[in-house]
């Protein structure tokens, strides 16, 4: 079982259980990259989906929040999937197999 982190420790680089993945998410491991993606994609989605209403001063707040939340969640899931311990191990094995062998 994983030991609890203190507030000064950084989150682990990989995870093996969904609980650990959730802890990484809640501790903000995905915040930096997912926020940038959500800002760009969410703005694009809001303009596409609600541009005309926004021009007329109608702001569908709930839908706009979802336009930003969706890419944030998808990006966070992608971030966490790339850091699943078994996926990282598989990538390391693949890279080792492709590296030139000394003669």
N, C-alpha and C positions, 0 to 999 in steps of 0.2 A: 504494500500500500504506500502511496506517495506521501511524503511528509509535507505538512502545510508550509507554505512559503511565508517569509516575513515580508513586510511592505517594501523592503529595499532589494529583495531578490528579483531577478528577471524571470519571466515565465520560461518553462522548459522549451527546448527547440523542437521537440517532437512529442507525440502523444500516442498512447496505446489503448486507452479506454475513452468512451464518449464523455465520461465525467471529466477526464483530464482536458479533452477538447473544449468542453463547456467552460472549465476553469480558465483556460487560455483566452477564450473569447471574453469572458467577464473581466479578466484582468487587463484587457485592452491590447492583446497581442495583434489583433487584426485592425485596430483603430486607425493607424496611420495610413496604411495602403488602402483599406476599404473606404475611408473617408474621402480620399482624393478621387477614387473611382466613382463613388456615389455623387460627389459634387459635379463631375463632368457629365456622367450618364444621367443622373437625376435631372439636371438642368435641361439636357437634351429631351428627355422624356416629357418633362413638364411643358416645354415649348411645343412639342409635337402634339401632345394630348390635350393641352388646355390653352394654347396660344391665343386663339380668338377670344375666349372668355377673359383671359388676362388683359388683353387689349381693351376690352369693354369694362374693366374694373371689377369683374367677378372673379373671386379667388376661391377655388374649391380646395380649401386647406387639407382636408382629409386625403383627397386624391393626390395632391402635391406631396404630402408627407410620404405616401406610399410610393410615389415616383422616385423619391430619394432612398427610402428604406429598402426597396427591392434590390437595387444594385449593391447596396451596402451588405445585405445579407448574402447575396450570391457571391460577392467578392470575398467575404469572410469565410464562407464555406469552401471556396477554392483555395484560399490561404491555408485553412486547416487541413484540407485533403492533401495538399502538397507536403504537409508536415506530419502526416500519419507515419508512425515509426516503420510499419511494414512497407509503405511506399518509398520511404527514404532508403531503407535497406535494399530494396529491389533496384533502385536507381544506382546505388553504389556498386552493386554486383554487376549491373549492366555496364557501367563505366569502367570497372575493372576488367571485364571481359574484352572491351574494345581498346584498352590501352596497349601500346606496343610492349612486347615482352623483350627483356634484355637477352642478348645472345651470349 
